[in-house]
Amino acid sequence: MQEAPVTKTSLSNVSILCVDNYIDSLELLKLSLELQGAQVYAAISAEEALRIFATNRIDILVSDLALPQTDGIALLKAVRKHSPPIPAVALTGISDAAVREKATAAGFDRYLVKPVDEDKLIKVISDLVAKNRKLSA
């Protein structure tokens, strides 16, 4: 059965892994995406994210870069090593050009600085998932 295409206003049929070590930010992000119909898995560390990733189908990774022990870039490398490529969004409080370049070079498809506009984030997620599904079809 083919999944419905993702639209700008709906994230139904989209499974998102969100990673942020700030619990309040993580919960707000999770709620915001769930209200758009997404299945959201939340992790406060790269280690927890990898455990979730190993046991669930994930369509897209949305991760902070500054995580305890293992940063978001190392997390993305680990995710990409063990699975077919999925899109990834760096969602961070760091607006430094060098950090943006490093994240992009590591494979993040988009780099968004907090606080991010909710509609913009939803559109970015929707577009990346739709593009990835087209490539996988």
Secondary structure as GFF3:
##gff-version 3
##sequence-region A 1 137
A	DSSP	beta_strand	15	19	.	.	.	ID=ss1
A	DSSP	alpha_helix	23	34	.	.	.	ID=ss2
A	DSSP	beta_strand	39	43	.	.	.	ID=ss3
A	DSSP	alpha_helix	46	55	.	.	.	ID=ss4
A	DSSP	beta_strand	60	63	.	.	.	ID=ss5
A	DSSP	alpha_helix	72	81	.	.	.	ID=ss6
A	DSSP	beta_strand	88	92	.	.	.	ID=ss7
A	DSSP	alpha_helix	97	106	.	.	.	ID=ss8
A	DSSP	beta_strand	110	113	.	.	.	ID=ss9
A	DSSP	alpha_helix	118	136	.	.	.	ID=ss10
###
